[in-house]
Amino acid sequence: MKRHLEVLKYCRWYFNKNHKFPLLMEIADNFDITKEAARQNLNRLVTKGYLAKHGWEKRGYTLLVKDIYPKEDNLISKVIRRIKGRQIN
């Protein structure tokens, strides 16, 4: 999994536990990265539409409702589509 999605998963876990968004330092400490790397990951999540940024506040992000994992084309869905497409006589 890409790092920014791991950061998103951590932010969701942290928010559910503490009812507030984690600080940059908390994210950096959790992933053993610099604050700047944590900021870059959050900015990437904002660009992709997973977070919204609110100015320069310490906890200035909001989690947006969006599926982290895009629906994958797996074997089961292929079988279901094949069955639905077949005419039963």
C-alpha positions as CSV (number, residue, x, y, z in Angstrom):
1,M,0.0,0.0,0.0
2,K,1.3,3.5,-0.8
3,R,2.4,5.5,2.2
4,H,-0.2,8.3,1.8
5,L,-3.0,5.7,2.0
6,E,-1.4,4.3,5.2
7,V,-1.3,7.8,6.6
8,L,-5.0,8.2,5.8
9,K,-5.8,4.9,7.5
10,Y,-3.9,6.1,10.6
11,C,-5.7,9.5,10.5
12,R,-9.1,7.7,10.4
13,W,-8.1,5.4,13.3
14,Y,-6.7,8.4,15.3
15,F,-9.9,10.5,14.7
16,N,-12.2,7.6,15.7
17,K,-10.2,7.1,18.9
18,N,-9.6,10.8,19.9
19,H,-12.3,12.7,18.0
20,K,-9.7,15.1,16.5
21,F,-7.2,15.0,13.7
22,P,-3.6,14.0,14.6
23,L,-0.8,16.6,14.6
24,L,1.9,16.5,12.0
25,M,4.4,15.4,14.7
26,E,2.1,12.5,15.7
27,I,1.9,11.3,12.1
28,A,5.6,11.7,11.6
29,D,6.4,9.8,14.8
30,N,4.0,7.0,14.0
31,F,5.6,6.4,10.6
32,D,9.1,7.4,11.6
33,I,9.3,10.1,8.9
34,T,9.9,13.9,9.0
35,K,7.2,16.4,9.6
36,E,7.7,17.6,6.0
37,A,7.2,14.1,4.7
38,A,4.0,13.9,6.8
39,R,2.8,17.2,5.3
40,Q,3.5,16.0,1.8
41,N,1.5,12.9,2.4
42,L,-1.4,15.0,3.8
43,N,-1.2,17.3,0.8
44,R,-1.3,14.3,-1.6
45,L,-4.5,13.2,0.2
46,V,-6.0,16.6,-0.1
47,T,-5.3,16.6,-3.9
48,K,-6.9,13.1,-4.2
49,G,-10.0,14.3,-2.3
50,Y,-9.6,12.2,0.9
51,L,-9.0,15.3,3.1
52,A,-9.9,19.0,3.2
53,K,-7.5,21.6,4.5
54,H,-8.6,24.5,6.7
55,G,-5.9,27.2,6.6
56,W,-3.0,27.0,8.9
57,E,-4.6,25.5,12.0
58,K,-2.7,22.8,13.9
59,R,-5.3,20.2,13.3
60,G,-6.6,21.9,10.2
61,Y,-7.8,18.9,8.2
62,T,-11.1,17.2,7.8
63,L,-11.6,13.6,6.7
64,L,-13.9,13.3,3.7
65,V,-16.0,10.3,3.0
66,K,-14.4,8.5,0.1
67,D,-13.6,4.8,-0.4
68,I,-9.9,4.2,0.3
69,Y,-9.7,1.0,-1.8
70,P,-11.1,1.3,-5.3
71,K,-13.2,-1.6,-6.3
72,E,-11.0,-4.2,-7.9
73,D,-12.0,-6.5,-10.7
74,N,-11.7,-9.8,-8.9
75,L,-12.6,-13.3,-9.9
76,I,-16.0,-13.3,-8.1
77,S,-17.2,-10.2,-9.9
78,K,-16.1,-11.6,-13.2
79,V,-18.1,-14.8,-12.6
80,I,-21.2,-12.8,-11.5
81,R,-21.0,-10.7,-14.6
82,R,-20.7,-13.8,-16.8
83,I,-23.7,-15.4,-15.1
84,K,-25.8,-12.3,-15.4
85,G,-24.9,-11.9,-19.1
86,R,-25.8,-15.5,-19.9
87,Q,-29.4,-16.2,-21.1
88,I,-31.0,-19.2,-19.3
89,N,-33.3,-21.1,-21.6
